Amino acid sequence: MFTYGLCWLLLITLVLIIYIILDGFTLGIGLLFPWINDSHQRHIMMDTVLPVWDSNETWLVFAGAALYAGFPLAFSIILSAYYIPGMILIIGLLFRGISFEFLYKTTKLTKFWENIFAIGSFMAVIAQGIIMSSMIYGFDRIDTLYTPRSLFNITTVLTTGGLVAAYSVLAVSRLGVIATKELQDKFVMIGKVTLSIMIIIVVGAIWYLTVENPLNSLFTNLALTNLALKISLTLLLIASLYNGYRLFNQRKFGKQFFILVAIYLIIYLYYVLSLLPFIVPFQLTYYQVQSDDAMLKFMLIGSLVFIPLILINTQITYRIFSKKRDKNEISY
């Protein structure tokens, strides 16, 4: 049944998906730095996202503000539960933003700011992995206190490793479209390795979370405990790996990027749907903590106006700055 609360929950989900895709390959650039030692090539990689990286945080801020206004109790519980990973995420994003500003203005500390950029990217991804994996295990309730059942476990390692690999291969696919041929040669090799790691981790997570996980919470609502379905998903991911290798060999980075986006959407939607109708897993549902319908309706009207405008602006920006980068062309 349609409710304004459900509408806002789906809208927050959409906004987070947009953030994951757009900021995913931006974070992925920092994750690729250990593979790329040449400073000039690193600067070319960063230059591809200079005009757009800061606008990605708009989606994260919107999701937080929408959660606060639409589901205030859930906001207070989730925020207090994730102070540590939340601070790691914020500090990581700050490191990345500061390094963008200083890297192009310094001559003596180039390596230092490159390392800060990479460290900030890793911190942000680790924080996201901790939060996402913790949601799988849900929350415990003691009187009025809600706490995550587990912040660090094997699922945290799988989720964080999967995000690192996923963001890296997404960055490779995006950068390959506008990179020089010299960088493309490196991206083909890096893309194959990171794609293989991502597929192995995802397949491992599917089998671990539906067989070994004692809580058996993830995907239960979608009946992924069914053996035939798990085998089908595994074969689908293996086929994706083969197709990814083929596209990288053919240097069809643009096509590979959109295929990866589709795969990530499917995985993320499985994740979100497995948690519904809970907004504080597995204690509070969204309709238990939603704000008044009149307020949600008022907010929805404004959001339906401004979200398309932001999307249009984002599309125009990416189109303008989508030309191939010359190896001697670095702008600020």
N, C-alpha and C positions, 0 to 999 in steps of 0.2 A: 504493500500500500504506500502511495506517495505521501510523504510528509516533508515539511520544510527542513526538518532535522536531517532526514536521509539525503535530501538534495544538497545540503551544506556539507555533509560527510563525503559525498561523491565529488563535490566541487573541490574540497581540500585534497582528496585523493588525486584528482586531475592535476591540480597545481603542483603537488609533490612529484607526479610523473614528469611534468614539464621541467621541474627543477633537476630531477635526476638525469634526464637526457641532456639538457643544455649545460648544466654545470658538471655533468659526469665526464664529458670529454675534456673540459677545462681542467678539472682535477687530474684527469688521465695524463695530461701533458707533464705535470709535475712528477707523476708516477713513472714516466718514461725517461726521466733525466738520468737514472743510473745506467741506462742503455746508451745514452748519447753523451760523449765526453767533450766534444767540441763546443766551446762557448758560443761561437757564431751560429752554429746549427740550433743550439738551445734558444738563442734569441729569435731566430726565425720562427721556431715553434711557438714561442710566447707571443710573437708579433701577430700571429693569426687570430688570437683571441683578445688582443688589447682593446679593440673598440667595443667588445660585447661582454667581457667577463663580469664586470661589476653589476650589470643589469640582471644577471642570473640570481643574485641574492634577493631581488624583488619578489621572486616566487616563494622563497623560503620565509621571508618576512610576512608575506600575505598569508601563507599557511598558518604561521604562528598567531597572527592577529585574528584570523578566522576561527581558529580553535579557541582562542581566549574569549571572543565575543559570542560565538555560537554554542560552545560547550565549556563554560567557565570552570565547573568542578573538575572535568577531565583535564583541562589545561593545568590547574593547580596540582593535581596528582602527578601527571606526567612530567611537568617541569621539576617538581621537587624530587621525583624518583630518578631523574637523569641529570642532576646537577653536574656530576663529574664528566660523563661523556659530552654533555652540552657545553661545558667550558672547554673541553678539548676541541670540539667542533669550532667554537667561536675563535679560540686562539689560533687554530689552524687556518681559518679563513682570514684572520687578521695578518698572520705571517704571509700568506699569499698576496694579500692586497698591498702590504708594505713593500714586499719584494718587487712587485710590479712597478711601484713608484720610484724606488731607489736604484733598481738594476740598470735603468737606462740613463741614469745621471751620474753614476760612479765610474771611475777608471781603475781604482785600486782594490775595490772590494767586490769585484764581479763574481768570483767563485763563492764568496760568502753569501751573497744575496741569491745566487742560483741554488745553493744548498738550503737556504731558508725557504725558498719557493717549494722545493721538493719536500722538505720536512713538513711544511704547512699542509701540502696536499695529502701526504700520508696521514697526518693527524686527523684531518677532516674525514677521510675515508674510514679510518679505524673507529672514530666516534660513531659514524653512521652504522658500521657493522655491529658495534656493541648494542646500539639502540634497537636495530631491526631484529637481531638474534634474541635479545631479551624479551621482545614482544611475543615471540613464539612460545616462551615458557609461561607467559602471563604474570599476574600479580597475586600476592597474598594479602589478606586483609586481617588486621588485628585491631579490633574496635573500629576506630575511624581512620586508622593509618593503613595506607596502601604502599606496599613495597614490591619491587620486582623479585620474582623467585630466584632468578639467577642472572648475573651480569656477565660472568666469565665462565665459559664451558667449551666443549668441543664445537657446539653450534656457532659460537662466537668466532672461532678460528675459521670454520667453513664459510660463514657469511662474510667476514672481513676479507679473507682470501679471494672469495668469489667477486666481491666488489672491486678489489684491486685489479684483478684480471679483467673484469668486465669494463671498467673505466679505461684501462690501458688500451684494450683492443678497440674500444669506441674512439679513443683519441687517435689511434693509428689510422682508422678508417676515415676520420674527419680530416686529419692533417694530410693524408695521402692525396686528397683531392686537390689541394692547393700548394703542396710542397714541391721542392726542386727534385730533379731525377735522382740526385745523390742521396737525398733523404728518403725518397721512395724506396730505393734499394734496401735501406736499413729497415724501413717500415714493413716490407714484405716479410723479412725474417722475424722481426719482433711480433708482428701480427699473428703469424703462425704459432709462435710459442705461447703468447698470452691467450689466444683463442683455445688452444689445446688445454691449458691450465684451467680456464674458465669452464669448459665443457666437463672436464674430469671432476671439478669441484661440485658443479651443479648436479651431475649424475650421482656423485657420492652423497650429496645432501639429500636428494630424493630418497635414496635407499636407506640412509641412516635415520632420517627424521620420520619415516613411515614404518620402519622395522625395529630399530634399536632404541629410539627415543621412548623412554617409559611414559612420558606424558602423552605422546602420540597426538599432539594438538594440531600441528601444522597440517593443513590440507585435509583434515578429517572430514570437514563439511563437504569436501569435493570428492570424497571416496577414493583418495589416492592410495589407500591401503590395498586397493585391488591390484593383484599381481600383473594382470594383463595390461592395465593402464600404465603401471610403472615401466613395464617392458616397452610399451609403445612410446612413452616419453623418452626413455633412454635411446631407443632407435632413432627418434626424431632429432635428438641432440647430436647423435653421432653423424646423422645425415647433414646437420647444420655444420658440423666440423669439416666434413668432406667438402661441402659447398663453399665454406669459408676459405679453405686452402686453395680451391680452384679459382675463386675470385681474386685472392691475393696474388696468385701466380699471373693472372691476366691483368692485374693492376686496376681492377674495377672497384676502386675504393668507395666511390659514391654509392654504388649499388649495395656494397657490403655494409655501409653505414646504415642504410634504411632497413636491411634485413636484421641487423643487430638490434636496431630500435624496436622492431616488431617482436623479436625474441624477448627482449627485456620487458616489453609491455605485457606479454603473456605471463612471464614469471612473476612480475609485480602484481598483476591482477589476481593470479592464484593466491599470492600472499595476502592481499587485502581481503579477498572474498572469504578466505579461511578464517579471518578474524571477525567478520560480520556476524551478528549485529553489535559486537562489543567494540567499544572505543577505549576502554581500559581493560585489556584482556586479563582474565576471563571473569571479570567482576561486575563491570558496569556497561550497560548498553547505551547506545547514543540517545535513545528516546528517554532514558532515565535522567540524563544530565543536560539535555538541550535547553536553550533559552526559549523565551516566549515566542510564539509563532509570529506575532506582529513585528517583533524585532528582527527575526530571521528573514521575513518577507521584505522588510525595508532594506536590509543589508544586501539581499539577493538582487534587488533592482539595480543598485549601484554597481555591484560586481559584474552583472551581465552587460553593463555599459563599458566598464574600464578594462576588464580582462581581454575582450576582443581588440581594444585599442593597443594594449601592451603587446599582444600577439602580432598585430600588424606592424608595429614599430620594430619588434624583434625580427620579423621576416624581412623588412626593408633593410635593416642594418646588416643582416647576414648576407643579403644579396649584394649590397654595395661592396662589402669587404670580402667577397668570395673569390677574387682573382688570385691566380697563382703568384707565389712570392718568389721574386728574384733573389738569388743568393747574396747579392750585394744590397738588397733593398730592405732596410729595417727602419720602421717609423715609430714615432711615439704618439 
